Amino acid sequence: QVQLVESGGGLVQPGGSLRLSCAASGSSRRLNGLNVWGWYRQAPGKERELVGDIRSGGSTNYAESVKGRFTISRDNTKNTMDLQMNYVKPEDTGVYFCNAKGRVVVNVEGAVRELDYWGQGTQVTVSS
């Protein structure tokens, strides 16, 4: 199994910055099979939405609402992922979740198991 643990959430004023981190641990075989890492968020009364993700090749994808303000980075050697949040707005408030997806071959016939792991979430509140 793989465990994801987020940290870095808290209260920040509008226009400020915050950096979230996600640390992964567990089976090295499964960790090596993870190829899409992402940050999601869920505001009160709303559905969980993708903030952005980063793929094993380094390409990134961001929601329109955070483009130019948020940056995702990965350290493959440490199995960590960060979300740098700049110029935050009140609408960025929510619980932020780390997610990792991938696949591993589970037998000699080549059967594949899809992997999809979530962290427990960290609260981000943007308010003056």
C-alpha positions as a Python dict, from the first residue, in 0.01 Angstrom:
ca = {
    (1, 'Q'): (0, 0, 0),
    (2, 'V'): (90, 365, -27),
    (3, 'Q'): (16, 640, 224),
    (4, 'L'): (-8, 1008, 134),
    (5, 'V'): (19, 1274, 403),
    (6, 'E'): (-45, 1642, 337),
    (7, 'S'): (94, 1928, 543),
    (8, 'G'): (122, 2304, 530),
    (9, 'G'): (-241, 2412, 545),
    (10, 'G'): (-360, 2701, 757),
    (11, 'L'): (-501, 3050, 759),
    (12, 'V'): (-366, 3300, 507),
    (13, 'Q'): (-473, 3651, 412),
    (14, 'P'): (-596, 3732, 62),
    (15, 'G'): (-301, 3806, -162),
    (16, 'G'): (-69, 3598, 51),
    (17, 'S'): (115, 3274, -13),
    (18, 'L'): (105, 2923, 125),
    (19, 'R'): (297, 2607, 40),
    (20, 'L'): (142, 2263, 77),
    (21, 'S'): (341, 1941, 79),
    (22, 'C'): (245, 1581, 18),
    (23, 'A'): (472, 1300, 137),
    (24, 'A'): (430, 948, 6),
    (25, 'S'): (546, 630, 175),
    (26, 'G'): (487, 258, 146),
    (27, 'S'): (555, -13, -109),
    (28, 'S'): (843, 93, -332),
    (29, 'R'): (699, -116, -615),
    (30, 'R'): (371, 72, -600),
    (31, 'L'): (539, 408, -551),
    (32, 'N'): (736, 345, -868),
    (33, 'G'): (410, 271, -1050),
    (34, 'L'): (258, 611, -973),
    (35, 'N'): (278, 842, -1272),
    (36, 'V'): (16, 1114, -1218),
    (37, 'W'): (26, 1324, -901),
    (38, 'G'): (-236, 1584, -834),
    (39, 'W'): (-387, 1831, -592),
    (40, 'Y'): (-763, 1850, -548),
    (41, 'R'): (-970, 2074, -326),
    (42, 'Q'): (-1318, 2071, -184),
    (43, 'A'): (-1496, 2382, -64),
    (44, 'P'): (-1789, 2361, 179),
    (45, 'G'): (-2102, 2248, -5),
    (46, 'K'): (-1916, 2188, -329),
    (47, 'E'): (-1776, 1887, -507),
    (48, 'R'): (-1410, 1801, -505),
    (49, 'E'): (-1229, 1959, -798),
    (50, 'L'): (-890, 1925, -960),
    (51, 'V'): (-649, 2206, -879),
    (52, 'G'): (-368, 2071, -1094),
    (53, 'D'): (-153, 1771, -1161),
    (54, 'I'): (196, 1672, -1270),
    (55, 'R'): (294, 1370, -1473),
    (56, 'S'): (604, 1155, -1458),
    (57, 'G'): (756, 1340, -1751),
    (58, 'G'): (718, 1669, -1568),
    (59, 'S'): (427, 1817, -1762),
    (60, 'T'): (170, 2004, -1555),
    (61, 'N'): (-195, 2087, -1590),
    (62, 'Y'): (-387, 2348, -1390),
    (63, 'A'): (-746, 2452, -1339),
    (64, 'E'): (-820, 2784, -1506),
    (65, 'S'): (-901, 2941, -1170),
    (66, 'V'): (-544, 2889, -1041),
    (67, 'K'): (-333, 2929, -1355),
    (68, 'G'): (-53, 3177, -1305),
    (69, 'R'): (-95, 3168, -926),
    (70, 'F'): (-33, 2806, -823),
    (71, 'T'): (264, 2585, -909),
    (72, 'I'): (299, 2209, -860),
    (73, 'S'): (640, 2048, -824),
    (74, 'R'): (766, 1696, -756),
    (75, 'D'): (1079, 1552, -598),
    (76, 'N'): (1096, 1198, -727),
    (77, 'T'): (1391, 1106, -504),
    (78, 'K'): (1199, 1200, -192),
    (79, 'N'): (851, 1097, -313),
    (80, 'T'): (710, 1437, -232),
    (81, 'M'): (489, 1683, -414),
    (82, 'D'): (440, 2049, -333),
    (83, 'L'): (176, 2306, -420),
    (84, 'Q'): (297, 2665, -409),
    (85, 'M'): (-3, 2894, -375),
    (86, 'N'): (52, 3264, -448),
    (87, 'Y'): (-191, 3558, -460),
    (88, 'V'): (-452, 3346, -287),
    (89, 'K'): (-817, 3447, -292),
    (90, 'P'): (-1105, 3371, -54),
    (91, 'E'): (-1244, 3133, -314),
    (92, 'D'): (-931, 2920, -274),
    (93, 'T'): (-1060, 2819, 69),
    (94, 'G'): (-1120, 2449, 111),
    (95, 'V'): (-972, 2116, 207),
    (96, 'Y'): (-681, 2030, -18),
    (97, 'F'): (-614, 1666, -100),
    (98, 'C'): (-310, 1498, -246),
    (99, 'N'): (-374, 1224, -502),
    (100, 'A'): (-152, 980, -687),
    (101, 'K'): (-251, 747, -970),
    (102, 'G'): (-72, 479, -1165),
    (103, 'R'): (-57, 108, -1231),
    (104, 'V'): (148, -200, -1152),
    (105, 'V'): (179, -539, -1318),
    (106, 'V'): (60, -799, -1070),
    (107, 'N'): (148, -1132, -1233),
    (108, 'V'): (359, -1297, -1502),
    (109, 'E'): (67, -1284, -1744),
    (110, 'G'): (88, -908, -1737),
    (111, 'A'): (-235, -837, -1549),
    (112, 'V'): (-243, -476, -1433),
    (113, 'R'): (-379, -320, -1115),
    (114, 'E'): (-482, 43, -1127),
    (115, 'L'): (-356, 252, -836),
    (116, 'D'): (-541, 551, -689),
    (117, 'Y'): (-437, 690, -350),
    (118, 'W'): (-563, 987, -150),
    (119, 'G'): (-433, 1178, 148),
    (120, 'Q'): (-651, 1280, 439),
    (121, 'G'): (-659, 1646, 336),
    (122, 'T'): (-536, 1972, 484),
    (123, 'Q'): (-751, 2279, 547),
    (124, 'V'): (-668, 2605, 371),
    (125, 'T'): (-860, 2915, 476),
    (126, 'V'): (-814, 3244, 295),
    (127, 'S'): (-955, 3526, 502),
    (128, 'S'): (-863, 3866, 639),
}
